[in-house]
Amino acid sequence: MKTKKLFSVLVVLAFVVTIMFAAQNVTAQSDGITLTTSNTTDTITIDGEKLESAWDDAEALVIPSIDGSGVDVVLRALTDDTHVYIFAAWNDSTMDNTRKGWAYNGTHWDNVGGNEDRISFAWSLGADIVCGHDPGTADAMLFDIWHWKASRTAVGGWADDKFWDGSGRHADSKTAGGYSDNSVVAQAENSSVITAALGNSTTVAAFSDADRPFWDNSGTEITWVGGVNSTAVGDFINGYKSVLPTGSRGDVVTESVHNGTAWNVEFKRALDTGNTDDDVTFSAGSSTPFYVAVHNNSGDDSHFKAGGAVPSTFQLSIPADSTPTTTTTPSTTPTGLDQTLLIGAAVVGILVVVIAIVIVRRR
């Protein structure tokens, strides 16, 4: 009888040990609606890389195939005492960031046109509809908008902070910065400047192949004489000069990386910007409704909304009990089950069972 009891105990122990090992690297998955923040005291570097191990502990909200596009978006969120951080990743095999960009063909500059990839968040400030297709009344249409754009804002490391109300979409206030058309024609203060820069008539259209970029990629004005630049520049120049705005429009700091198959964009914003008229305030114990849309090299009218024609509503939840946990070792371990740990757990479980069987047989 004692031998049978010992055998039973060992079998139960093997099961428990297996579960404990397997659970060590399981990242909690969202319910498909709620993006729950994880609090940390780590210093989060905004680099688009998600290297801090605090991100491994953050619950993942997976939004599959937005609007039937085949684009899956994965969101994670962190908070500290002052800021909220959101990491967004979505599959996109092409890096589209050439909107109004300039390419040198060996003899002259051509404007390549194009569009840009984007992701946008609409945070409810009391609204119950989304996207401006049916603005309704001002009370029914009030959103704080974060609009990241691969050409216009990514270069400067920010997301366009805007708001929607019953009359449409508006930019938050700023005192300086933002994005500006990188075009000699667009930036010229008078026709003589255009003539000197381009060496031709003043009828040149902005961003046409007869136009030229006004700044290089470092934001330095290019010197043009008779249509030829005397400043060394590369083979491609951005279509915009982008500088983080000062004021409410520049509240959302970002950094982005395209890894060949997907975009990774890291967002940082103060929990409370002090701009209560057009910015959502986050706090411990709060739950904020939001919407998500992605733009695959497309404009405002051709984006993909999570949920399609009837957009899905998600929630950013910040737990009331948000005691920070410090995790300082960088890690790049994928979210979810660690296969090495699972194999190790299985081996341990099998060994315990084998030992139990050997003991029983010897007795």
Kinemage of the C-alpha trace (Angstrom):
@kinemage 1
@onewidth
@group {chain A} dominant
@subgroup {mainchain}
@vectorlist {calphas} color= white
{ca met a 1} P 0.000 0.000 0.000
{ca lys a 2} L 2.812 2.399 0.858
{ca thr a 3} L 4.459 1.667 -2.488
{ca lys a 4} L 1.251 2.473 -4.387
{ca lys a 5} L 0.848 5.717 -2.450
{ca leu a 6} L 4.442 6.677 -3.188
{ca phe a 7} L 3.893 5.919 -6.868
{ca ser a 8} L 0.747 8.077 -6.948
{ca val a 9} L 2.521 10.947 -5.232
{ca leu a 10} L 5.413 10.821 -7.690
{ca val a 11} L 3.076 10.790 -10.677
{ca val a 12} L 1.220 13.845 -9.351
{ca leu a 13} L 4.555 15.548 -8.662
{ca ala a 14} L 5.671 14.859 -12.226
{ca phe a 15} L 2.495 16.483 -13.548
{ca val a 16} L 2.877 19.531 -11.308
{ca val a 17} L 6.548 19.981 -12.222
{ca thr a 18} L 5.694 19.775 -15.921
{ca ile a 19} L 2.985 22.438 -15.599
{ca met a 20} L 5.266 24.714 -13.552
{ca phe a 21} L 8.053 24.554 -16.118
{ca ala a 22} L 5.709 25.069 -19.043
{ca ala a 23} L 4.067 28.065 -17.377
{ca gln a 24} L 7.319 29.936 -16.798
{ca asn a 25} L 7.369 31.529 -20.225
{ca val a 26} L 3.688 31.772 -21.097
{ca thr a 27} L 2.713 35.343 -21.955
{ca ala a 28} L -0.901 36.011 -21.154
{ca gln a 29} L -2.990 36.515 -24.274
{ca ser a 30} L -5.752 39.067 -24.506
{ca asp a 31} L -9.425 38.179 -24.695
{ca gly a 32} L -9.354 39.616 -28.206
{ca ile a 33} L -10.894 42.910 -27.112
{ca thr a 34} L -8.833 44.216 -24.205
{ca leu a 35} L -5.295 45.553 -24.388
{ca thr a 36} L -4.128 45.393 -20.775
{ca thr a 37} L -1.043 47.345 -19.790
{ca ser a 38} L 1.818 45.919 -17.789
{ca asn a 39} L 3.485 48.334 -15.381
{ca thr a 40} L 7.270 48.607 -15.278
{ca thr a 41} L 10.048 50.692 -13.780
{ca asp a 42} L 12.367 49.880 -16.682
{ca thr a 43} L 13.616 52.663 -18.914
{ca ile a 44} L 11.851 52.047 -22.207
{ca thr a 45} L 13.919 53.182 -25.167
{ca ile a 46} L 11.784 54.250 -28.113
{ca asp a 47} L 13.594 52.514 -30.963
{ca gly a 48} L 11.005 50.296 -32.633
{ca glu a 49} L 12.882 47.203 -31.462
{ca lys a 50} L 11.007 45.980 -28.332
{ca leu a 51} L 14.276 44.793 -26.754
{ca glu a 52} L 13.394 45.404 -23.098
{ca ser a 53} L 12.225 42.252 -21.346
{ca ala a 54} L 9.311 44.222 -19.904
{ca trp a 55} L 7.690 43.795 -23.320
{ca asp a 56} L 7.837 40.013 -22.923
{ca asp a 57} L 5.593 40.306 -19.869
{ca ala a 58} L 3.064 42.510 -21.663
{ca glu a 59} L -0.181 40.876 -22.703
{ca ala a 60} L -0.669 40.643 -26.468
{ca leu a 61} L -3.842 41.785 -28.198
{ca val a 62} L -3.955 40.006 -31.560
{ca ile a 63} L -6.263 41.507 -34.194
{ca pro a 64} L -6.442 39.000 -37.077
{ca ser a 65} L -6.932 39.912 -40.734
{ca ile a 66} L -8.119 43.489 -40.369
{ca asp a 67} L -11.109 44.161 -42.647
{ca gly a 68} L -10.379 40.946 -44.549
{ca ser a 69} L -7.057 42.384 -45.732
{ca gly a 70} L -4.926 39.528 -44.440
{ca val a 71} L -3.101 42.034 -42.244
{ca asp a 72} L -2.711 40.896 -38.628
{ca val a 73} L -1.966 43.538 -36.005
{ca val a 74} L -0.404 42.643 -32.654
{ca leu a 75} L -0.484 45.247 -29.876
{ca arg a 76} L 1.250 45.344 -26.490
{ca ala a 77} L 1.185 48.101 -23.881
{ca leu a 78} L 3.259 49.215 -20.902
{ca thr a 79} L 2.921 51.998 -18.366
{ca asp a 80} L 5.232 53.589 -15.855
{ca asp a 81} L 4.546 56.446 -13.446
{ca thr a 82} L 4.328 59.032 -16.218
{ca his a 83} L 3.884 57.459 -19.647
{ca val a 84} L 2.028 54.859 -21.670
{ca tyr a 85} L 3.935 52.839 -24.288
{ca ile a 86} L 2.343 50.899 -27.133
{ca phe a 87} L 4.118 48.516 -29.467
{ca ala a 88} L 2.299 47.814 -32.724
{ca ala a 89} L 3.407 45.195 -35.259
{ca trp a 90} L 1.669 44.208 -38.473
{ca asn a 91} L 2.625 42.134 -41.513
{ca asp a 92} L 3.542 44.123 -44.612
{ca ser a 93} L 6.105 42.809 -47.079
{ca thr a 94} L 6.775 46.199 -48.678
{ca met a 95} L 8.107 49.309 -46.956
{ca asp a 96} L 6.149 52.120 -48.569
{ca asn a 97} L 7.588 55.467 -47.499
{ca thr a 98} L 8.309 57.288 -50.744
{ca arg a 99} L 5.344 59.682 -50.760
{ca lys a 100} L 6.458 62.689 -52.859
{ca gly a 101} L 10.047 61.439 -52.551
{ca trp a 102} L 12.902 62.355 -54.881
{ca ala a 103} L 15.148 59.891 -56.739
{ca tyr a 104} L 18.321 60.725 -58.676
{ca asn a 105} L 18.576 58.808 -61.954
{ca gly a 106} L 22.198 59.647 -62.686
{ca thr a 107} L 21.570 62.895 -64.498
{ca his a 108} L 18.656 64.613 -62.796
{ca trp a 109} L 16.084 64.350 -59.998
{ca asp a 110} L 12.663 62.802 -60.556
{ca asn a 111} L 9.735 62.856 -58.166
{ca val a 112} L 8.683 59.257 -57.540
{ca gly a 113} L 5.289 60.141 -56.076
{ca gly a 114} L 3.786 57.121 -54.342
{ca asn a 115} L 1.999 57.026 -51.026
{ca glu a 116} L 2.858 55.648 -47.583
{ca asp a 117} L 2.013 52.984 -45.030
{ca arg a 118} L 0.213 54.167 -41.912
{ca ile a 119} L -1.439 53.042 -38.699
{ca ser a 120} L -3.975 55.066 -36.767
{ca phe a 121} L -5.604 54.847 -33.355
{ca ala a 122} L -8.864 56.574 -32.453
{ca trp a 123} L -9.247 56.962 -28.677
{ca ser a 124} L -12.749 57.724 -27.496
{ca leu a 125} L -13.337 61.030 -25.728
{ca gly a 126} L -17.021 60.209 -25.390
{ca ala a 127} L -17.679 59.157 -28.991
{ca asp a 128} L -19.705 56.160 -30.036
{ca ile a 129} L -18.846 56.041 -33.773
{ca val a 130} L -15.595 56.142 -35.705
{ca cys a 131} L -13.681 57.369 -38.749
{ca gly a 132} L -15.634 60.436 -39.790
{ca his a 133} L -17.787 58.687 -42.400
{ca asp a 134} L -20.850 59.731 -40.420
{ca pro a 135} L -19.759 62.583 -38.164
{ca gly a 136} L -23.152 63.030 -36.531
{ca thr a 137} L -23.177 65.537 -33.708
{ca ala a 138} L -20.156 66.920 -31.910
{ca asp a 139} L -21.000 64.909 -28.789
{ca ala a 140} L -21.257 61.659 -30.765
{ca met a 141} L -17.986 62.217 -32.630
{ca leu a 142} L -15.122 63.055 -30.322
{ca phe a 143} L -11.857 61.153 -30.676
{ca asp a 144} L -8.191 61.648 -29.873
{ca ile a 145} L -6.293 60.473 -32.985
{ca trp a 146} L -2.741 59.126 -33.227
{ca his a 147} L -1.787 58.890 -36.900
{ca trp a 148} L 1.636 57.441 -37.715
{ca lys a 149} L 2.738 57.952 -41.334
{ca ala a 150} L 5.744 56.195 -42.863
{ca ser a 151} L 6.775 59.226 -44.941
{ca arg a 152} L 5.518 62.320 -43.155
{ca thr a 153} L 5.968 61.587 -39.443
{ca ala a 154} L 8.211 58.496 -39.137
{ca val a 155} L 11.254 60.415 -40.356
{ca gly a 156} L 10.845 62.888 -37.497
{ca gly a 157} L 9.998 60.263 -34.850
{ca trp a 158} L 6.402 61.153 -34.041
{ca ala a 159} L 2.765 60.371 -34.777
{ca asp a 160} L 0.374 63.108 -35.837
{ca asp a 161} L -1.773 63.963 -32.814
{ca lys a 162} L -5.197 65.089 -34.003
{ca phe a 163} L -8.827 64.989 -32.951
{ca trp a 164} L -12.205 64.401 -34.579
{ca asp a 165} L -15.390 66.151 -33.642
{ca gly a 166} L -18.760 66.677 -35.300
{ca ser a 167} L -17.278 69.037 -37.876
{ca gly a 168} L -14.489 66.693 -39.004
{ca arg a 169} L -10.807 66.079 -38.325
{ca his a 170} L -8.487 68.712 -36.920
{ca ala a 171} L -4.811 68.930 -35.986
{ca asp a 172} L -3.908 69.614 -32.362
{ca ser a 173} L -2.220 72.953 -31.777
{ca lys a 174} L 1.512 73.466 -32.312
{ca thr a 175} L 3.935 76.361 -32.144
{ca ala a 176} L 6.649 74.903 -34.386
{ca gly a 177} L 7.705 71.741 -36.207
{ca gly a 178} L 5.554 69.290 -38.123
{ca tyr a 179} L 6.065 68.178 -41.704
{ca ser a 180} L 6.678 70.454 -44.679
{ca asp a 181} L 6.643 69.796 -48.428
{ca asn a 182} L 10.204 69.201 -49.586
{ca ser a 183} L 9.881 71.175 -52.791
{ca val a 184} L 11.721 74.250 -54.023
{ca val a 185} L 8.514 75.524 -55.610
{ca ala a 186} L 6.466 74.915 -52.471
{ca gln a 187} L 9.044 76.575 -50.222
{ca ala a 188} L 10.126 79.453 -52.479
{ca glu a 189} L 9.026 82.827 -51.166
{ca asn a 190} L 9.144 84.515 -54.590
{ca ser a 191} L 9.578 83.693 -58.258
{ca ser a 192} L 13.214 84.800 -58.374
{ca val a 193} L 14.135 82.050 -55.933
{ca ile a 194} L 12.455 79.457 -58.159
{ca thr a 195} L 14.184 80.769 -61.270
{ca ala a 196} L 17.623 80.756 -59.633
{ca ala a 197} L 17.145 77.292 -58.165
{ca leu a 198} L 15.670 75.554 -61.176
{ca gly a 199} L 17.119 77.544 -64.052
{ca asn a 200} L 13.791 77.637 -65.855
{ca ser a 201} L 10.438 79.347 -65.861
{ca thr a 202} L 8.343 80.138 -62.812
{ca thr a 203} L 5.512 77.957 -64.094
{ca val a 204} L 7.043 74.794 -62.644
{ca ala a 205} L 4.534 72.787 -60.573
{ca ala a 206} L 5.446 71.652 -57.093
{ca phe a 207} L 6.768 68.067 -57.004
{ca ser a 208} L 6.907 67.821 -60.781
{ca asp a 209} L 10.049 66.361 -62.367
{ca ala a 210} L 11.111 69.923 -63.189
{ca asp a 211} L 10.976 70.794 -59.483
{ca arg a 212} L 13.721 69.922 -56.973
{ca pro a 213} L 13.938 69.004 -53.270
{ca phe a 214} L 14.449 72.017 -51.015
{ca trp a 215} L 16.193 70.132 -48.143
{ca asp a 216} L 18.449 67.081 -47.981
{ca asn a 217} L 17.614 64.194 -45.631
{ca ser a 218} L 19.333 65.909 -42.696
{ca gly a 219} L 17.067 68.941 -43.083
{ca thr a 220} L 19.788 71.161 -44.558
{ca glu a 221} L 18.768 73.451 -47.396
{ca ile a 222} L 20.256 72.370 -50.735
{ca thr a 223} L 22.054 74.997 -52.803
{ca trp a 224} L 20.872 74.926 -56.411
{ca val a 225} L 22.476 76.861 -59.242
{ca gly a 226} L 20.847 76.609 -62.635
{ca gly a 227} L 19.062 73.421 -61.627
{ca val a 228} L 22.270 71.700 -60.477
{ca asn a 229} L 22.942 71.120 -56.784
{ca ser a 230} L 26.314 71.952 -55.282
{ca thr a 231} L 25.563 69.953 -52.136
{ca ala a 232} L 26.424 66.273 -51.927
{ca val a 233} L 23.208 64.301 -51.457
{ca gly a 234} L 22.218 60.658 -51.728
{ca asp a 235} L 20.173 58.840 -54.347
{ca phe a 236} L 16.872 59.341 -52.514
{ca ile a 237} L 15.527 62.355 -50.632
{ca asn a 238} L 12.379 62.307 -48.526
{ca gly a 239} L 9.367 64.155 -49.863
{ca tyr a 240} L 8.955 65.947 -46.530
{ca lys a 241} L 11.026 67.628 -43.896
{ca ser a 242} L 9.673 66.228 -40.627
{ca val a 243} L 10.349 67.690 -37.183
{ca leu a 244} L 8.656 66.718 -33.910
{ca pro a 245} L 6.118 69.498 -33.290
{ca thr a 246} L 6.186 71.569 -30.146
{ca gly a 247} L 2.792 71.782 -28.511
{ca ser a 248} L -0.093 69.342 -28.333
{ca arg a 249} L 0.406 68.026 -31.861
{ca gly a 250} L 3.770 66.558 -30.870
{ca asp a 251} L 2.620 64.644 -27.773
{ca val a 252} L 3.106 61.181 -29.334
{ca val a 253} L 6.736 60.129 -29.848
{ca thr a 254} L 7.467 57.115 -32.061
{ca glu a 255} L 10.212 55.098 -33.660
{ca ser a 256} L 9.686 52.510 -36.372
{ca val a 257} L 11.473 49.616 -38.060
{ca his a 258} L 10.516 47.674 -41.161
{ca asn a 259} L 12.177 44.256 -40.932
{ca gly a 260} L 11.412 43.073 -44.457
{ca thr a 261} L 8.131 41.378 -43.619
{ca ala a 262} L 6.446 43.649 -41.083
{ca trp a 263} L 6.283 47.097 -39.552
{ca asn a 264} L 7.165 47.558 -35.886
{ca val a 265} L 6.169 50.929 -34.438
{ca glu a 266} L 6.755 51.935 -30.825
{ca phe a 267} L 4.647 54.750 -29.322
{ca lys a 268} L 5.219 56.838 -26.201
{ca arg a 269} L 2.884 59.438 -24.723
{ca ala a 270} L 2.348 61.056 -21.328
{ca leu a 271} L -0.490 59.494 -19.351
{ca asp a 272} L -1.884 63.003 -18.910
{ca thr a 273} L -0.796 65.636 -21.429
{ca gly a 274} L -2.796 68.391 -19.757
{ca asn a 275} L -4.645 68.955 -23.047
{ca thr a 276} L -8.021 67.672 -21.919
{ca asp a 277} L -9.943 69.160 -24.846
{ca asp a 278} L -8.284 66.989 -27.497
{ca asp a 279} L -6.205 64.320 -25.695
{ca val a 280} L -7.401 61.262 -23.810
{ca thr a 281} L -6.163 60.951 -20.214
{ca phe a 282} L -4.942 57.545 -19.039
{ca ser a 283} L -4.818 56.572 -15.363
{ca ala a 284} L -4.672 53.513 -13.107
{ca gly a 285} L -8.025 51.774 -13.089
{ca ser a 286} L -9.149 53.322 -16.386
{ca ser a 287} L -10.523 51.550 -19.447
{ca thr a 288} L -10.503 53.532 -22.695
{ca pro a 289} L -12.337 52.458 -25.876
{ca phe a 290} L -10.348 52.711 -29.097
{ca tyr a 291} L -10.330 51.733 -32.764
{ca val a 292} L -7.463 50.647 -35.030
{ca ala a 293} L -6.903 51.042 -38.775
{ca val a 294} L -3.973 50.309 -41.085
{ca his a 295} L -3.188 51.864 -44.462
{ca asn a 296} L -1.208 49.793 -46.950
{ca asn a 297} L 0.439 52.425 -49.160
{ca ser a 298} L -2.887 54.218 -49.266
{ca gly a 299} L -4.684 57.374 -48.242
{ca asp a 300} L -7.427 58.208 -45.802
{ca asp a 301} L -10.252 56.859 -47.967
{ca ser a 302} L -8.742 53.419 -48.598
{ca his a 303} L -7.674 52.191 -45.181
{ca phe a 304} L -8.525 48.935 -43.428
{ca lys a 305} L -10.505 49.248 -40.201
{ca ala a 306} L -10.437 46.471 -37.631
{ca gly a 307} L -13.924 45.025 -37.888
{ca gly a 308} L -14.625 46.368 -41.375
{ca ala a 309} L -17.711 48.464 -42.118
{ca val a 310} L -18.797 48.166 -38.488
{ca pro a 311} L -15.495 48.864 -36.708
{ca ser a 312} L -14.519 46.730 -33.722
{ca thr a 313} L -14.219 48.516 -30.412
{ca phe a 314} L -11.211 47.627 -28.253
{ca gln a 315} L -10.341 48.669 -24.715
{ca leu a 316} L -7.044 49.855 -23.262
{ca ser a 317} L -7.183 48.725 -19.649
{ca ile a 318} L -4.779 49.995 -16.992
{ca pro a 319} L -5.121 47.885 -13.833
{ca ala a 320} L -6.007 49.741 -10.647
{ca asp a 321} L -3.305 47.790 -8.803
{ca ser a 322} L -0.357 48.687 -11.023
{ca thr a 323} L 2.642 48.103 -8.783
{ca pro a 324} L 5.718 48.375 -11.030
{ca thr a 325} L 7.902 45.328 -11.530
{ca thr a 326} L 11.515 45.778 -12.553
{ca thr a 327} L 12.841 43.581 -15.340
{ca thr a 328} L 16.147 44.911 -16.562
{ca thr a 329} L 17.634 42.133 -18.695
{ca pro a 330} L 17.049 42.706 -22.417
{ca ser a 331} L 15.357 39.811 -24.144
{ca thr a 332} L 14.248 38.959 -27.647
{ca thr a 333} L 12.414 35.754 -26.748
{ca pro a 334} L 9.194 35.506 -28.780
{ca thr a 335} L 5.936 35.906 -26.897
{ca gly a 336} L 4.147 32.689 -25.961
{ca leu a 337} L 5.381 29.234 -25.126
{ca asp a 338} L 9.151 28.729 -25.085
{ca gln a 339} L 9.750 25.398 -26.859
{ca thr a 340} L 12.999 24.745 -24.968
{ca leu a 341} L 11.214 25.013 -21.643
{ca leu a 342} L 8.403 22.773 -22.818
{ca ile a 343} L 10.855 20.079 -23.938
{ca gly a 344} L 12.748 20.396 -20.663
{ca ala a 345} L 9.524 20.146 -18.700
{ca ala a 346} L 8.492 17.022 -20.597
{ca val a 347} L 11.885 15.394 -19.993
{ca val a 348} L 11.710 16.151 -16.262
{ca gly a 349} L 8.203 14.712 -16.097
{ca ile a 350} L 9.236 11.522 -17.899
{ca leu a 351} L 12.289 11.048 -15.655
{ca val a 352} L 10.181 11.381 -12.528
{ca val a 353} L 7.728 8.774 -13.825
{ca val a 354} L 10.552 6.393 -14.795
{ca ile a 355} L 12.117 6.718 -11.350
{ca ala a 356} L 8.751 5.999 -9.771
{ca ile a 357} L 8.308 2.846 -11.868
{ca val a 358} L 11.812 1.617 -11.005
{ca ile a 359} L 11.131 2.085 -7.279
{ca val a 360} L 7.860 0.180 -7.536
{ca arg a 361} L 9.447 -2.729 -9.377
{ca arg a 362} L 12.308 -3.017 -6.907
{ca arg a 363} L 9.884 -3.250 -4.067
